[in-house]
Amino acid sequence: MTDLAIVIVNYNVRELLRACLRSIERSVSDLHIQVWVVDNGSRDGSAAMVRAEFPGVQVQEAGNGGFARGNNVALREILARAEAEGLPRYVLLLNPDTELPPNALAEMVRFLDARPDVGASGPRLILRDGSLDLACRRSFPTPLVSFYHFSGLGKLFPRSRRFGRYNLTFLDPAAVAEVDSVVGAFMLVRGQVLPRVGLLDESFFMYGEDLDWALRIRQAGWKIVYNGQVTVNHYKRASSRQRNTQSVIAFYSAMLIFFRKHYAPQTILPVRWLVVAAIYARASLALAQSGLRPRSLAN
């Protein structure tokens, strides 16, 4: 049985993908792994590089239908093979702009082996400047949690358990804690989740699909746990900064989809209108700011 199936969706980041795959080779330990690279229409020769330099990696080429769809290309194949080969014990969604320390995979697998009630987990992600990637542990963006974040209260009071809930900024980065969600840049999921919870929701083009999946995993009875004892490097937004305007649109579109799917039916109509109007207002401001900034500075 495969211990770990790793799924990487790539878009025009050949050099980062190469470094990521090399770091996986160094981090394999005694795990039996399969690695899938789904290339979302790259024009930089990424798929050819993988085939030439990493012959054990399974490459699927697809048009750029988004992050959720790209992951599902590999996840469907993993499920299709399960009848003959069995489900992998774990599936890892991994961004190509990550690099794994030599012990990261083994430690994360051991962590979940010891916690059968946990459906998904993620490590501490560190950005290029050494700071914490705040998205690596999150609360679900309920209207109230989102208000605390976008009003600036979360930034003013990051240690507050009320106002800092969006990115859980009150948590020690080295903590081990149950959270609402971890990020799809490194999301280790128990193999049993796939047939029970289903695939990623392809309504999300980019952003939000990991939150949606985490919510469905929790609804199925599993916990989501952040493991700050394991650290992984994340060279964030290497793909999304190539299309900054589209990335802004995708981000706020994901907010609308998530709200309408999970919260709108339980929200009274005036509040529903207010939330939707606030998302459109934030999106308009972000697009205006994006247009004013040089492309090289876009995040």
C-alpha positions as CSV (number, residue, x, y, z in Angstrom):
1,M,0.0,0.0,0.0
2,T,1.2,3.5,-0.8
3,D,1.9,5.5,2.4
4,L,1.6,8.9,0.7
5,A,0.3,10.2,-2.6
6,I,1.6,13.8,-3.2
7,V,-0.3,16.0,-5.7
8,I,1.3,19.1,-7.0
9,V,-0.5,21.5,-9.3
10,N,2.0,23.6,-11.3
11,Y,1.6,26.7,-13.4
12,N,4.7,28.3,-15.0
13,V,7.1,27.9,-12.0
14,R,9.5,25.3,-13.5
15,E,12.5,26.2,-11.3
16,L,10.5,26.2,-8.1
17,L,8.9,22.9,-9.1
18,R,12.3,21.4,-9.7
19,A,13.5,22.5,-6.2
20,C,10.2,21.2,-4.7
21,L,10.6,17.7,-6.2
22,R,14.2,17.5,-5.2
23,S,13.2,18.4,-1.6
24,I,10.6,15.6,-1.7
25,E,13.4,13.1,-2.7
26,R,15.4,14.2,0.3
27,S,12.3,13.9,2.6
28,V,11.0,10.5,1.5
29,S,12.7,8.6,4.4
30,D,11.2,5.0,4.4
31,L,7.8,6.1,3.1
32,H,6.4,4.5,0.0
33,I,5.2,7.5,-2.0
34,Q,3.7,8.4,-5.3
35,V,4.1,11.9,-6.7
36,W,1.7,13.4,-9.2
37,V,2.4,16.7,-11.0
38,V,-0.6,18.2,-12.8
39,D,0.6,20.9,-15.1
40,N,-2.1,23.6,-15.7
41,G,-1.0,24.7,-19.2
42,S,2.4,26.0,-18.4
43,R,4.5,27.6,-21.2
44,D,7.9,27.3,-19.5
45,G,8.6,23.6,-20.2
46,S,7.6,22.4,-16.7
47,A,6.1,19.1,-17.8
48,A,9.0,18.3,-20.1
49,M,11.5,19.0,-17.2
50,V,9.6,16.7,-14.8
51,R,9.6,13.9,-17.4
52,A,13.3,14.3,-18.1
53,E,14.6,14.7,-14.6
54,F,12.1,12.9,-12.4
55,P,11.0,9.8,-14.3
56,G,9.2,8.3,-11.3
57,V,6.8,11.2,-11.1
58,Q,3.5,10.8,-12.9
59,V,2.7,13.9,-15.0
60,Q,-0.7,14.9,-16.2
61,E,-1.1,17.9,-18.5
62,A,-4.3,19.9,-18.3
63,G,-5.6,23.3,-19.4
64,N,-5.6,25.9,-16.7
65,G,-9.0,25.2,-15.1
66,G,-7.8,26.3,-11.7
67,F,-6.3,24.9,-8.6
68,A,-9.2,22.7,-7.5
69,R,-9.7,21.2,-10.9
70,G,-6.0,20.5,-11.3
71,N,-5.8,18.7,-8.0
72,N,-9.0,16.7,-8.9
73,V,-7.3,15.4,-12.1
74,A,-4.9,13.5,-9.9
75,L,-7.3,12.7,-7.1
76,R,-9.7,11.1,-9.5
77,E,-6.9,8.9,-10.8
78,I,-6.0,8.0,-7.3
79,L,-9.6,7.0,-6.6
80,A,-9.8,5.0,-9.8
81,R,-6.8,3.0,-8.9
82,A,-7.9,2.4,-5.3
83,E,-10.0,-0.7,-6.2
84,A,-6.9,-2.5,-7.5
85,E,-4.2,-0.9,-5.4
86,G,-6.0,0.3,-2.3
87,L,-6.3,3.9,-1.2
88,P,-3.0,5.6,-0.1
89,R,-2.9,6.0,3.7
90,Y,-2.5,9.8,3.1
91,V,-2.8,12.3,0.3
92,L,-0.8,15.5,0.4
93,L,-1.8,18.6,-1.6
94,L,1.5,20.5,-2.0
95,N,2.3,23.7,-3.8
96,P,5.3,23.7,-6.2
97,D,6.6,26.8,-4.4
98,T,7.4,24.9,-1.2
99,E,10.6,23.2,-0.1
100,L,10.5,20.3,2.4
101,P,13.2,19.8,5.1
102,P,14.5,16.2,5.2
103,N,12.2,15.1,8.1
104,A,9.0,16.9,7.2
105,L,7.1,14.2,5.4
106,A,7.9,11.4,7.9
107,E,7.1,13.7,10.9
108,M,3.8,14.7,9.5
109,V,2.8,11.1,8.7
110,R,3.8,10.0,12.2
111,F,1.8,12.9,13.6
112,L,-1.4,11.7,11.8
113,D,-0.7,8.0,12.5
114,A,-0.9,8.8,16.2
115,R,-4.2,10.7,15.8
116,P,-6.8,8.7,14.0
117,D,-9.5,11.3,14.8
118,V,-7.7,13.9,12.6
119,G,-8.7,14.1,9.0
120,A,-6.2,16.7,7.8
121,S,-3.2,18.5,9.1
122,G,-0.7,21.1,8.0
123,P,2.7,22.3,9.3
124,R,4.1,25.7,10.1
125,L,4.8,27.5,6.8
126,I,7.7,30.0,6.7
127,L,8.0,32.7,4.0
128,R,11.2,33.9,2.3
129,D,11.8,36.5,5.0
130,G,11.5,34.0,7.8
131,S,8.1,35.2,8.9
132,L,5.1,33.0,9.4
133,D,2.7,32.4,6.5
134,L,-0.4,33.5,8.4
135,A,-2.7,31.4,6.1
136,C,-1.2,28.1,7.4
137,R,-3.8,28.0,10.2
138,R,-7.2,29.6,9.9
139,S,-10.7,30.0,11.1
140,F,-13.6,29.7,8.7
141,P,-14.5,33.2,7.3
142,T,-17.9,33.6,8.9
143,P,-19.4,37.1,8.5
144,L,-18.3,38.0,12.0
145,V,-14.7,36.6,11.7
146,S,-14.3,38.3,8.3
147,F,-15.6,41.6,9.8
148,Y,-12.9,41.5,12.5
149,H,-10.3,40.9,9.9
150,F,-11.3,43.4,7.2
151,S,-12.2,46.2,9.6
152,G,-8.6,46.1,10.9
153,L,-9.5,44.9,14.4
154,G,-7.5,41.8,13.9
155,K,-4.4,43.8,13.0
156,L,-4.9,46.1,15.9
157,F,-5.4,43.3,18.4
158,P,-3.6,40.3,17.0
159,R,-3.3,38.6,20.4
160,S,-7.0,38.8,21.0
161,R,-8.9,35.4,20.8
162,R,-11.9,37.3,19.5
163,F,-10.4,39.7,17.0
164,G,-7.5,37.6,15.9
165,R,-9.5,34.6,14.8
166,Y,-9.2,35.0,11.0
167,N,-5.5,33.9,11.0
168,L,-5.4,32.7,14.6
169,T,-2.7,35.3,15.3
170,F,-3.0,34.6,19.1
171,L,-1.6,31.1,18.6
172,D,2.1,30.4,19.2
173,P,3.6,29.5,15.7
174,A,5.1,26.3,17.3
175,A,1.7,25.2,18.8
176,V,-0.1,22.0,18.0
177,A,-3.8,23.0,17.9
178,E,-7.1,22.0,16.5
179,V,-8.2,24.7,13.9
180,D,-10.9,25.1,11.4
181,S,-8.6,24.8,8.4
182,V,-5.0,24.5,7.2
183,V,-3.9,25.8,3.8
184,G,-3.8,23.9,0.5
185,A,-0.1,24.7,0.0
186,F,0.6,21.8,2.3
187,M,-2.6,19.9,3.3
188,L,-2.0,16.3,4.5
189,V,-5.3,14.4,4.3
190,R,-6.2,11.0,5.5
191,G,-6.8,8.7,2.5
192,Q,-10.2,7.6,3.9
193,V,-11.4,11.2,3.4
194,L,-11.5,11.0,-0.4
195,P,-14.4,8.5,-0.8
196,R,-16.3,9.9,2.1
197,V,-16.0,13.6,1.6
198,G,-15.4,13.8,-2.1
199,L,-13.1,15.9,-4.2
200,L,-12.4,19.6,-4.1
201,D,-15.2,21.9,-5.3
202,E,-14.3,23.1,-8.8
203,S,-16.5,26.2,-8.4
204,F,-13.4,27.7,-6.7
205,F,-10.9,28.6,-9.4
206,M,-8.1,29.6,-6.9
207,Y,-8.4,30.2,-3.2
208,G,-11.2,29.0,-0.9
209,E,-11.2,25.4,-2.1
210,D,-9.1,24.3,0.8
211,L,-11.4,26.0,3.3
212,D,-14.4,24.4,1.7
213,W,-12.7,21.0,1.8
214,A,-11.7,21.4,5.5
215,L,-15.3,22.4,6.4
216,R,-16.6,19.2,4.7
217,I,-13.9,17.1,6.4
218,R,-15.0,18.5,9.8
219,Q,-18.7,17.9,8.9
220,A,-17.8,14.3,8.3
221,G,-16.6,14.0,11.8
222,W,-12.8,14.5,11.6
223,K,-10.7,17.1,13.2
224,I,-8.3,19.5,11.5
225,V,-5.0,20.1,13.4
226,Y,-2.2,22.5,12.8
227,N,1.2,21.1,13.7
228,G,3.6,23.9,14.4
229,Q,6.3,21.5,15.4
230,V,7.1,20.8,11.7
231,T,8.3,23.6,9.5
232,V,8.1,23.9,5.7
233,N,9.4,26.8,3.5
234,H,6.8,28.5,1.3
235,Y,7.8,30.9,-1.5
236,K,4.3,32.2,-1.6
237,R,2.2,33.3,-4.6
238,A,4.8,32.5,-7.2
239,S,2.1,31.5,-9.7
240,S,-0.6,33.9,-8.7
241,R,1.6,37.0,-9.0
242,Q,1.9,36.3,-12.7
243,R,-1.7,37.4,-13.1
244,N,-2.2,39.8,-10.3
245,T,-5.6,41.2,-11.5
246,Q,-7.0,37.7,-12.1
247,S,-5.7,36.6,-8.7
248,V,-7.6,39.5,-6.9
249,I,-10.8,38.6,-8.8
250,A,-10.3,34.9,-7.9
251,F,-9.7,35.7,-4.2
252,Y,-12.9,37.7,-3.8
253,S,-14.9,35.4,-6.0
254,A,-13.9,32.6,-3.7
255,M,-15.2,34.6,-0.7
256,L,-18.6,35.0,-2.4
257,I,-18.8,31.3,-3.3
258,F,-17.9,30.2,0.2
259,F,-20.4,32.7,1.8
260,R,-23.2,31.7,-0.5
261,K,-22.5,28.0,-0.1
262,H,-22.1,27.8,3.6
263,Y,-23.5,30.9,5.3
264,A,-26.0,32.7,3.1
265,P,-28.9,30.2,3.7
266,Q,-28.7,30.8,7.5
267,T,-28.2,34.6,7.2
268,I,-31.1,37.1,7.4
269,L,-31.6,38.9,4.1
270,P,-30.4,42.4,5.2
271,V,-27.1,41.0,6.6
272,R,-26.7,38.8,3.5
273,W,-26.9,42.0,1.3
274,L,-24.5,43.8,3.5
275,V,-21.9,40.9,3.4
276,V,-22.1,40.7,-0.4
277,A,-21.8,44.5,-0.8
278,A,-18.8,44.5,1.5
279,I,-17.1,41.8,-0.6
280,Y,-17.7,43.7,-3.8
281,A,-16.4,46.9,-2.1
282,R,-13.2,45.2,-0.9
283,A,-12.7,43.6,-4.3
284,S,-13.0,47.0,-6.0
285,L,-10.5,48.6,-3.7
286,A,-8.1,45.7,-4.1
287,L,-8.3,45.9,-7.9
288,A,-7.7,49.7,-7.8
289,Q,-4.7,49.2,-5.6
290,S,-3.4,46.4,-7.8
291,G,-3.6,48.6,-10.8
292,L,-1.6,51.3,-9.1
293,R,1.3,49.0,-8.0
294,P,4.1,48.0,-10.2
295,R,3.7,44.3,-11.3
296,S,7.0,43.4,-9.6
297,L,5.6,44.5,-6.2
298,A,2.3,42.8,-6.5
299,N,1.6,40.2,-3.9
